[in-house]
């Protein structure tokens, strides 16, 4: 078991800022590349027409759902693995890795079968208009083929990352994403496949990622996946639920929020759906760095919490929030200055640009508050505080966004659609602050309780020594 000690020692003893940055760089690269390849489809499809751009936006809410499943099993099993390795219980971690992986693959297969059976009703439910419907169906029937690869790739990626081996996870994600970007123009334009060419490029990229990630589990200090270790039990699924439900909540609500946004924007025409879809992609790419930074914090958080190092945990959290906030302030200023150009890159349509610029600038105003929201959510999730993690995960794109997207447009029209995310972010921040203060007070109580237990034990040992 000596191989795990290297990661354990590094995560629990090396200087905090160095550990987080080292862990974060591969995840930031993975997140940026994933964001880029989400954007690549929008970019190349944008060269076809506005309906095709809108169709990719519509199917994106289904992708959110498929990703939600992958993150549910990945974070659920990964957070547990991280804590168990921190507490030096390796056998539990090994069994959980295979259980999480095979469960995730199976769920992907179920999504694929059901999605193909109910293709048309699903397209309409996701917010497709009659003009967008043919494009949506073409794109979605191919995209669904990648569902099992996507769910299980995300599971493997998060398991490796939470073991402190983000570098290996990065290879799989980045290779698949680059392949997708290269294949996009070839399949869309050269082969003349149109919008379904973009979908094939995505699926091929996902399949290649899956193969590489699976092979990477056998490298370095990673826990290898073997069917013999697949041991589903109520207790294991309970742990997956505690660690993974905030991710499923976050992604699942993002899916409902995107559907609601498409329906609200659809009132103002296809251009509004296309514009809001583009702004969503830009925001996602911007948050990639902060999410990557937060994911660099998570293995430190899990190992330190498992090992009872509360002061180190607090130091790591403060560092993550500070760096994330500074980064988002800089990004907001730059983004404001070039917002028109940014939207124009994706769709050179005056109406799409006009709607997109207003929506993007509203979001940029409140960008900086998101570093604290994201880091706090990851803290609660990794330290197994399920109800807090779920509330924080639900806030930004669920608890606040979904009601607001129906309320604001009825008062402000299109402006209500454009400002909705910004208002939701401010309310989420207001909710996050007291939850974080409460959590750190609880850590102080846990630390005091542990200290008392240790003191009692040593007193008992000393007294038995003296008696002898």
C-alpha positions in Angstrom: 0.0 0.0 0.0 3.0 2.3 0.1 2.0 3.8 -3.3 -0.8 5.8 -1.8 1.4 7.4 0.9 3.1 9.7 -1.7 -0.3 11.4 -2.5 -1.3 11.3 1.1 1.8 13.0 2.3 1.7 15.6 -0.5 -1.9 16.5 0.0 -1.7 16.7 3.8 1.7 18.3 4.3 3.1 20.3 1.3 2.4 24.1 1.2 -1.3 24.6 0.5 -1.0 27.1 -2.4 1.5 24.9 -4.2 -0.7 21.8 -3.8 -3.9 23.5 -5.0 -2.1 25.1 -8.0 -0.5 21.8 -8.9 -3.8 19.9 -8.6 -5.7 22.7 -10.4 -3.6 23.1 -13.5 -4.5 19.8 -15.1 -8.2 20.3 -14.2 -8.2 23.9 -15.5 -6.8 22.6 -18.8 -9.4 19.8 -18.8 -12.2 22.3 -18.0 -11.0 24.9 -20.6 -10.7 22.2 -23.3 -14.1 20.8 -22.5 -15.6 24.3 -22.6 -13.8 24.9 -25.9 -15.2 21.8 -27.4 -18.7 22.6 -26.3 -18.2 26.0 -27.9 -16.7 24.4 -31.1 -20.0 22.8 -32.0 -21.8 26.2 -31.5 -19.0 28.0 -33.5 -19.1 25.6 -36.6 -22.8 25.1 -36.5 -23.2 28.9 -36.4 -21.8 28.9 -39.9 -24.8 26.9 -41.1 -27.7 29.1 -39.9 -29.5 30.5 -36.8 -31.9 27.5 -36.6 -28.9 25.1 -36.4 -27.3 27.2 -33.7 -30.5 27.2 -31.7 -30.9 23.4 -32.2 -27.5 22.8 -30.6 -28.6 25.1 -27.7 -31.8 23.0 -27.3 -30.0 19.7 -27.2 -27.5 21.1 -24.8 -30.0 20.8 -22.0 -30.1 17.0 -22.7 -26.3 17.0 -22.5 -26.6 18.7 -19.1 -28.7 15.8 -18.0 -26.3 13.1 -19.3 -23.4 15.0 -17.7 -25.4 15.2 -14.5 -25.4 11.4 -14.3 -21.7 11.2 -14.9 -20.9 13.8 -12.2 -23.3 12.1 -9.8 -21.4 8.8 -9.9 -18.0 10.5 -10.4 -18.3 13.0 -7.5 -20.3 10.5 -5.4 -17.7 7.8 -5.6 -14.7 10.2 -5.9 -15.4 12.2 -2.7 -15.8 8.9 -0.8 -12.5 7.5 -2.3 -10.7 10.8 -1.3 -11.9 10.7 2.3 -11.2 6.9 2.7 -7.6 7.4 1.3 -7.2 10.3 3.7 -8.3 8.0 6.6 -6.0 5.2 5.1 -8.9 2.7 4.4 -7.7 1.6 0.9 -9.9 -1.5 0.5 -13.1 0.6 0.7 -11.8 3.0 -1.9 -10.9 0.2 -4.4 -14.4 -1.4 -4.2 -16.1 2.0 -4.6 -14.1 2.9 -7.8 -15.4 -0.1 -9.8 -19.0 0.2 -8.3 -19.2 3.9 -9.4 -17.8 3.2 -12.9 -20.0 0.3 -13.9 -23.2 1.9 -12.4 -22.5 5.0 -14.4 -22.0 3.1 -17.7 -25.3 1.3 -17.2 -27.2 4.5 -16.6 -25.7 5.9 -19.9 -27.0 2.9 -21.8 -30.5 3.4 -20.3 -30.4 7.1 -21.4 -29.4 6.1 -24.9 -32.2 3.6 -25.3 -35.0 5.8 -23.9 -33.8 8.9 -25.8 -33.8 7.1 -29.2 -37.3 5.7 -28.5 -38.8 9.1 -27.5 -36.8 11.3 -29.8 -39.6 13.7 -31.1 -41.5 14.3 -27.8 -38.1 14.8 -26.1 -37.1 17.4 -28.6 -40.3 19.4 -28.1 -40.1 19.0 -24.3 -36.5 20.5 -24.4 -37.9 23.7 -26.0 -37.5 23.1 -29.8 -39.7 25.3 -32.0 -41.3 23.8 -35.2 -38.6 25.5 -37.4 -35.8 24.1 -35.2 -37.2 20.6 -34.8 -35.7 18.8 -37.9 -32.2 20.1 -36.9 -32.8 19.2 -33.2 -33.7 15.6 -34.1 -30.8 15.2 -36.5 -28.3 16.4 -33.9 -29.8 14.5 -30.9 -30.2 11.0 -32.4 -26.5 10.9 -33.0 -25.5 12.7 -29.7 -27.4 10.0 -27.7 -25.0 7.3 -29.0 -22.2 8.9 -26.8 -24.3 8.8 -23.6 -22.6 5.7 -22.0 -19.1 6.9 -23.0 -19.8 10.4 -21.6 -21.3 9.3 -18.2 -18.5 6.7 -17.5 -15.7 9.1 -18.7 -16.9 11.8 -16.3 -17.0 9.2 -13.5 -13.4 8.1 -14.2 -12.2 11.7 -14.6 -13.6 12.7 -11.2 -12.4 9.6 -9.5 -8.8 10.1 -10.7 -8.9 13.8 -9.8 -10.2 13.2 -6.3 -7.4 10.7 -5.7 -5.0 13.5 -6.5 -4.1 12.2 -10.0 -5.6 14.9 -12.2 -2.8 14.8 -14.7 -3.9 11.3 -15.9 -7.5 12.4 -16.1 -6.5 15.4 -18.3 -4.9 13.2 -21.0 -8.2 11.5 -21.8 -10.4 14.6 -21.7 -8.0 16.7 -23.7 -7.4 14.1 -26.5 -11.2 13.6 -27.0 -11.9 17.3 -27.1 -9.1 18.1 -29.6 -10.3 15.3 -31.8 -13.9 16.7 -31.7 -12.7 20.2 -32.7 -10.6 18.8 -35.6 -13.5 16.6 -36.8 -16.2 19.3 -36.6 -15.3 21.2 -39.8 -14.4 18.0 -41.7 -17.7 16.3 -41.0 -20.0 19.3 -41.1 -18.6 21.0 -44.3 -16.2 18.6 -46.2 -18.5 15.5 -45.7 -21.6 17.7 -46.0 -23.3 16.1 -42.9 -24.4 19.5 -41.6 -25.7 19.6 -38.0 -25.4 15.8 -37.6 -21.7 16.0 -38.5 -21.2 18.1 -35.4 -22.9 15.4 -33.4 -20.7 12.6 -34.9 -17.6 14.7 -34.1 -18.7 14.9 -30.4 -19.5 11.2 -30.1 -16.2 10.0 -31.7 -14.3 12.4 -29.3 -16.3 11.0 -26.3 -15.5 7.4 -27.3 -11.8 8.1 -27.6 -11.8 9.9 -24.3 -13.5 6.9 -22.7 -10.8 4.4 -24.0 -7.9 6.6 -22.9 -9.3 7.3 -19.4 -10.0 3.6 -18.9 -6.4 2.7 -19.8 -5.1 5.5 -17.5 -6.7 3.9 -14.4 -4.0 1.3 -14.7 -1.2 3.9 -14.5 0.6 5.7 -11.6 -1.2 5.7 -8.2 -4.7 5.3 -9.8 -7.1 2.7 -8.5 -7.6 0.3 -11.4 -11.2 -0.6 -12.5 -12.0 -4.4 -12.4 -15.4 -6.1 -12.7 -14.5 -8.3 -9.8 -14.4 -5.2 -7.5 -17.9 -4.2 -8.7 -19.8 -4.7 -5.4 -23.1 -2.8 -5.4 -24.7 -2.4 -2.0 -27.2 -0.1 -0.3 -24.4 1.4 1.8 -22.2 2.2 -1.2 -25.1 3.8 -3.2 -25.9 5.8 -0.1 -22.4 7.2 -0.1 -22.6 7.9 -3.8 -25.9 9.7 -3.2 -24.4 11.9 -0.4 -21.3 12.8 -2.4 -23.0 13.0 -5.8 -26.5 14.4 -5.3 -25.2 18.0 -5.2 -23.6 17.5 -8.6 -26.8 15.9 -10.0 -28.8 18.7 -8.4 -26.5 21.3 -10.0 -26.4 19.8 -13.5 -30.0 18.6 -13.4 -31.3 22.0 -12.5 -29.0 23.5 -15.1 -30.8 21.2 -17.6 -34.3 22.5 -16.4 -33.0 26.1 -16.3 -31.7 25.8 -19.9 -35.1 24.4 -21.0 -36.9 27.2 -19.2 -34.5 29.8 -20.7 -35.2 28.4 -24.2 -38.9 28.6 -23.6 -38.7 32.1 -22.2 -36.4 33.3 -25.0 -38.4 31.5 -27.7 -41.2 34.1 -27.2 -38.8 36.6 -28.7 -37.8 34.4 -31.7 -35.0 32.1 -32.8 -32.4 34.9 -32.5 -33.1 35.2 -28.8 -32.6 31.4 -28.2 -29.4 31.5 -30.3 -28.1 34.6 -28.4 -28.8 33.2 -24.9 -27.2 29.9 -25.9 -24.0 31.7 -27.0 -23.9 33.8 -23.8 -24.3 30.5 -21.8 -21.3 29.0 -23.5 -19.1 32.0 -23.0 -20.0 32.1 -19.3 -19.3 28.4 -19.0 -15.9 28.8 -20.6 -15.1 31.7 -18.2 -16.1 29.7 -15.1 -13.9 26.8 -16.4 -10.8 28.2 -14.7 -12.6 28.9 -11.4 -14.2 25.4 -11.4 -10.8 23.9 -12.3 -9.3 25.8 -9.3 -12.1 24.5 -7.1 -11.5 21.0 -8.3 -7.8 21.4 -7.4 -9.0 22.3 -3.9 -11.3 19.3 -3.6 -8.6 16.5 -3.1 -6.8 18.7 -0.5 -10.2 19.3 1.1 -11.1 15.5 1.1 -7.8 14.3 2.4 -7.5 17.0 5.1 -11.0 16.5 6.3 -10.5 12.7 6.4 -7.2 13.2 8.3 -8.7 15.9 10.7 -6.5 18.8 9.5 -9.1 21.6 9.9 -6.7 24.6 9.9 -5.1 23.4 6.7 -8.6 22.9 5.2 -9.5 26.5 6.1 -6.3 27.9 4.6 -6.9 26.0 1.4 -10.5 27.3 1.1 -9.4 31.0 1.6 -6.7 30.6 -1.0 -9.1 29.2 -3.6 -11.8 31.9 -3.0 -9.2 34.7 -3.2 -7.5 33.6 -6.4 -10.9 32.8 -8.0 -12.4 36.2 -7.2 -9.3 38.1 -8.5 -9.4 36.1 -11.8 -13.2 36.8 -12.3 -12.8 40.5 -11.7 -10.1 40.8 -14.4 -12.2 38.6 -16.7 -15.3 40.8 -16.2 -13.5 44.0 -17.1 -12.0 42.5 -20.3 -15.3 40.8 -21.2 -17.3 44.0 -20.9 -14.9 45.8 -23.3 -15.1 43.1 -26.0 -18.6 41.7 -25.5 -19.9 42.7 -29.0 -16.9 41.0 -30.7 -17.3 37.9 -28.5 -20.9 37.3 -29.5 -20.2 38.1 -33.2 -17.5 35.4 -33.3 -20.3 32.8 -33.0 -23.1 34.3 -35.0 -22.7 37.3 -37.2 -26.3 38.3 -37.0 -27.1 41.9 -35.7 -30.2 40.8 -33.8 -28.3 37.9 -32.1 -25.4 40.3 -31.2 -27.8 43.0 -29.8 -29.6 40.5 -27.5 -26.4 38.7 -26.5 -24.4 41.8 -25.5 -27.0 43.0 -23.0 -27.3 39.5 -21.5 -23.5 39.0 -21.3 -22.9 42.4 -19.7 -25.5 41.8 -17.0 -23.7 38.5 -16.1 -20.3 40.1 -16.2 -21.3 42.6 -13.5 -21.8 39.8 -10.9 -19.1 37.4 -12.2 -16.8 37.9 -9.2 -19.3 36.6 -6.6 -19.2 33.2 -8.2 -15.8 32.2 -6.9 -17.1 32.0 -3.3 -20.4 30.3 -4.4 -18.5 27.5 -6.3 -15.7 26.9 -3.7 -18.3 26.8 -0.9 -20.4 24.3 -2.8 -17.3 22.0 -3.3 -16.3 22.3 0.3 -19.7 21.2 1.6 -19.9 18.4 -1.0 -16.4 17.0 -0.3 -16.8 17.1 3.5 -20.1 15.2 3.3 -22.5 17.9 4.3 -25.3 16.8 1.9 -28.1 19.2 2.7 -25.9 22.3 2.6 -24.1 21.1 -0.6 -27.5 20.4 -2.2 -28.9 23.8 -1.3 -25.8 25.6 -2.6 -25.7 23.5 -5.8 -29.4 24.2 -6.4 -29.3 28.0 -5.8 -27.6 29.5 -8.8 -29.4 27.7 -11.6 -32.4 26.3 -9.8 -33.9 27.7 -6.6 -33.5 31.3 -7.9 -33.0 31.1 -11.6 -36.1 28.9 -12.5 -38.7 31.1 -10.7 -37.0 34.3 -11.9 -37.0 33.3 -15.6 -40.8 33.2 -15.5 -41.2 36.2 -13.2 -38.8 38.8 -14.6 -39.8 38.6 -18.3 -43.5 39.3 -17.3 -42.3 42.7 -15.9 -39.3 43.6 -18.1 -39.9 41.6 -21.3 -36.8 40.5 -23.2 -34.6 42.5 -20.6 -36.0 40.1 -17.9 -34.6 37.1 -19.8 -31.2 38.9 -20.3 -30.8 39.9 -16.6 -32.1 36.7 -15.0 -28.8 35.0 -14.4 -27.2 38.1 -12.8 -30.1 38.5 -10.3 -29.9 34.8 -9.5 -26.2 35.0 -8.8 -26.6 37.9 -6.3 -29.3 36.0 -4.4 -27.1 32.8 -4.4 -24.2 34.8 -2.9 -26.4 36.1 -0.2 -27.5 32.6 0.7 -24.0 31.1 0.6 -22.2 33.4 3.1 -24.2 32.4 6.2 -23.9 28.7 5.3 -20.1 28.9 5.0 -19.8 30.7 8.3 -21.9 28.0 10.0 -19.8 25.2 8.3 -16.5 26.6 9.6 -17.9 27.0 13.1 -18.9 23.3 12.9 -15.4 22.4 11.8 -14.0 24.2 14.9 -16.4 22.1 17.1 -15.4 18.9 15.4 -11.7 19.8 15.9 -12.3 20.5 19.6 -14.2 17.2 20.0 -11.3 15.3 18.3 -8.8 17.0 20.5 -10.7 16.1 23.7 -10.9 12.4 22.6 -7.1 12.3 21.9 -6.4 14.0 25.3 -8.6 11.4 27.1 -6.9 8.6 25.4 -3.4 9.8 26.2 -4.5 10.5 29.9 -5.8 6.9 30.1 -2.6 5.5 28.6 -0.4 7.6 31.0 -2.4 6.5 34.1 -2.3 2.8 33.0 1.5 3.2 32.6 1.9 4.8 36.0 -0.3 2.0 37.6 1.8 -0.6 36.0 
